[in-house]
Amino acid sequence: MEHRININECAAALRKAAPEIDIAINEPMSRHTTFAIGGPADLFVMPKTIAELTTALSVVREHELPLLVLGNGSNMLVSDDGVRGTVICTIGLDEVRVGEDCRVTAEAGALLSRVARRAQRAGLTGAEFSAGIPGSLGGAVFMNAGAYDGQMAGIVEKTEYLDGVGARHVLEGEAHGFGYRRSAFRAHPEWTVLRSTLRLRPGDPTAIQLKMADLAQRRRDKQPLNYPSAGSTFKRPEGYFAGRLIEDAGLKGVSVGGAQVSEKHAGFLINRGGASCDDMLRLIELVQSRVREAFGVELECEVRIIR
């Protein structure tokens, strides 16, 4: 009961501090993850400006509620029981600006596809790899997202963020701590990305568009884009490809409930319809176990599991 009182009090305080902010109680997380899986969040908050985000973080922390900051939900598997406390979704913070000296600055909620298109129109190359990644800028910086010939580490110049007590800071260059699917933000989950500046290069808009179209076609040809998924479910083991190991272990098409190893690309676990978090977790464990038995390789989950 005390937990519910805190939720109601926090919601009231948020509405008072930021009257225009969007708030929902018991919001299904399945609506906000690309897996289309997840039970209700006690309190779901969608700020539309950095000022609203800053206020929301402050109010939630004052009420000492558990907190999850979410972008496009493209690398997350959320429990069927949902999320206790507060989820703050940054997808409404989507401003993208082209500056001088081949720089593009984007807010945390801007979709990578939008950032890449904006760069293309401005004749800036370097972000093409990100055009098909179904994530937001903040989430991409958090996990150093990458695809094909690029990763965020290669283009992020600086990032403005809030620390756990609401103070603003800026990370520059190597201070981001980028590595394979990791960053300083992953090591400090209490930090919240506000915006990042990308350093790109001059390029021909037509050539950039052609490259983006080629990468998009390669995705359509090889990936199960017609089913909900979180992209590649497992990190690439050193010296191997996760999808190849899973396929060679005879797991293509294997299902647990509504969760399935994609028949198109074994590195993708998909929601064939009505999959629960439990279905997906059991399938993840089955894949890990079979690959370990067959090849002695440990597959590490790339997807964040929120329980």
ZIKA-V39725 format. One line per field, one symbol per residue. phi: phi as a letter, one per 40 degrees, with the letter a starting at -180 (. if undefined). A space follows every 10 residues. Layout:
phi->???
//
This chain:
phi->.ccccccccc cccccccadc ccbbbfcccc cbbccfbhcc cdbbbbcbbc cccccccccc cccfcdbbcb bcgcbbbbdc cgbcgbbbbc cccbcbbcbc fgbbbbcdcc cdcccccccc ccgbbhbddc cbccbcdccc cdbfcaafba acdcbccabc abccbgccab cbfcccgcac faaccccbcc cbcbabbbbb bcacdccccc cccccccccc cbbcccbcab gccbcccdgb bddccccccg bdgcbbfcca cdccaccbcb cchgccccdc cccdcccdcc ccccbgbccc ccccbbb
//
